Amino acid sequence: MLVGVPKEIKNHEYRVGLTPTSVQELVSNGHSVIIETNAGASIGFMNEDYTAAGAEIVNTAEEIFARADMVVKVKEPQEVERKQLRPEQTLFTYLHLAPDVPQTNDLIASGATCIAYETVTDSFGRLPLLAPMSEVAGRMSIQAGAHCLEKARGGRGVLLGGVPGVEPGKVVVIGGGVVGANAAAMAVGMGADVVVLDRSVDVLRRLDAQYGNRIKTVFSTKAAIEQYVTEADLVIGGVLIPGAAAPKLITRELVSKMKPGSVIVDVAIDQGGCAETAHATTHADPVYVVDDVVHYCVANMPGAVARTSTMALNNATLPFVLELANKGTRKALEENAHLLNGLNVCKGIITCESVAEAQGLEYRSPADMLKEI
């Protein structure tokens, strides 16, 4: 199979779909790889590294999309990229389609087979290709939130860890999954006063067993969210419903009741955000203020630590890339139900039920569409 990797073009996105090490694995399995020139140069993966691994360097993304059997990316394809997809092509990347109608329409029109990292599952029902970026984003959320709390950034002027004689900042984490657990770990490490809300008692038990009295675990209800969010200096939105739009747990009214200068970091923004006041921002212009509350809603947070993120992502995606290349897309999907769960769009049809439901579109099951590939 000919695998192609274009340079990412989303704002301040420096990650790359394949590292030189991953390219070497594909080449050693008998496949060809084409990489857009300087696709990984900004994070230290130079053209020479890719050619040494066996890749061919090409000058334009257009050549990647014109030639490749499978396109491997990091972020969702931008409009100019979507227009170049072909019906016989496989796209393997993050998509986050539920809140993104224009992208969904373009992928339907392309006729391509589109597999989303974020809905591929494992035998435990987890999301193994989302997890590494959720780990990064969870850890970064505290770092970003602490920065936004500085007075010069519009925040309350609160140091999360406090100092002797001054109480620490209050951090509220909504959702105790991968994002929330990593956010809690960082916040605890900084000495903050940490509360984690979740609707799973098992999740709360696990966090309690890990941290004991260093954090508070609270069952998530509307009343609990209102109580703790209004007391918080920093709120982390780490809610996830796989493939679906995030529920709006922080209402506009609740934001108006928060402390002036407090901060919301909505990590769920890729799926539309869990705050009604949230809208996606970029690394170039990451924050805005609503009712004196600072909102940090960067849709590709891990892109800020792109080298770490790229290596962590490739650790997770490489086995699936190899399976798709070695077996071909149809056979790989037929033989791996977890990879099949990643199929979101196929030959003009939505094959992710939560996306179809969110946008009122026709849905067919991934298994039904296999014969069309």
Disulfide bonds with the S-S distance in Angstrom:
none
